[in-house]
Amino acid sequence: MPPRPMAQAMLFEDAESTPLPRLPQDVQMQLLQQMVQWMQIVALAINKEAPDEQDHR
């Protein structure tokens, strides 16, 4: 078995180029809005867990 980086490169180099499907504009917008909401929730969770820098006196 080839080393991992070489095996990964072979996966991408050997793959046929298949065009990606295009989603309808309304579906794209809905997915974008959901992604933004998810990112906001993740950011809030990260900020909630992060200790306040001013506490390190």
CORTADA-V433209 format. One record per residue. OMEGA is omega in degrees with one decimal (NA if undefined). Layout:
omega
OMEGA
OMEGA
This chain:
omega
-179.8
176.5
-173.5
-178.7
-180.0
179.6
179.0
179.4
179.5
178.5
-176.6
-178.7
-177.7
-176.6
175.4
179.1
178.9
179.4
178.9
178.1
177.1
177.7
175.5
-176.1
-179.2
177.9
177.6
-178.9
179.0
178.8
178.3
179.0
178.9
177.9
178.1
178.4
179.6
-179.7
178.1
179.4
178.6
-180.0
177.7
179.9
179.3
-179.7
179.2
-178.4
-176.6
177.4
-179.9
-177.9
-178.9
179.0
-176.0
180.0
NA
